Amino acid sequence: MDDWLDDVLQQFPACRAVLEEYARRLAAIPAAAPGEAVTRERPWIDRIELLDGVDSESLSKAHGKLIAHGYLTFEVGERDGRLRYQLSPQANAFLRTSGSEEVVEELEAVPGPALRLMAG
């Protein structure tokens, strides 16, 4: 783990909670049905608006810190204007080595192309 993230997780645990929640949401995306086209892009996930144990100010700060240091990327949806996020390969690597056991298992279950793309 890099020094920045180690320091932030010690001082600001909401960052870990946000990363792990995005990983859970990624794992919950259904795999493509047989015969369905498979996207080559990492999936975009709607912004986390509420997270148990994290107040709204901390949630917002965690997003900002994670974006600023390359652990999350974001875009504004073209049609609906909603914020959507992706875990970066750097965040995925962190979660695979330092995430909770539950999150590591969920990431292992992410199907085919999404998993390969998340790895880098």
Residue pairs with C-beta under 8 A, 6 or more apart in sequence:
1 94
1 97
1 98
4 69
5 15
5 69
5 71
5 94
8 15
8 65
8 69
9 15
9 16
12 58
12 61
12 62
12 65
14 51
14 54
14 58
14 59
14 61
14 62
15 62
15 65
15 66
15 71
16 99
17 51
17 53
17 54
17 62
18 48
18 51
18 54
18 59
18 62
18 63
18 66
18 72
19 66
19 71
19 72
19 87
19 91
19 94
19 95
19 99
20 95
20 99
20 100
20 103
21 48
21 51
22 45
22 48
22 72
22 85
22 87
22 91
23 87
23 92
23 95
23 99
23 103
23 106
23 107
24 103
24 106
25 45
25 48
26 43
26 45
26 87
26 106
26 107
26 110
26 114
26 118
27 106
27 107
27 109
27 110
29 43
29 45
29 110
29 114
31 111
31 112
32 38
32 111
38 112
38 113
39 113
40 113
40 117
41 117
42 86
42 87
42 114
42 117
42 118
43 86
43 114
44 75
44 84
44 85
44 86
45 84
45 85
45 86
46 82
46 83
46 84
46 85
47 63
47 74
47 82
47 83
47 84
47 85
48 59
48 63
48 85
49 59
50 56
50 59
51 59
54 62
63 72
63 74
63 85
66 72
66 91
67 73
67 74
70 88
70 90
71 87
71 88
71 90
71 91
71 94
72 85
72 86
72 87
72 88
72 91
73 85
73 86
73 88
74 83
74 84
74 85
74 86
75 83
75 84
76 82
76 83
76 84
77 83
77 84
87 95
87 118
89 118
89 119
89 120
92 107
92 118
92 119
92 120
93 119
93 120
95 103
95 104
95 107
96 104
96 107
99 107
107 115
107 118
110 118
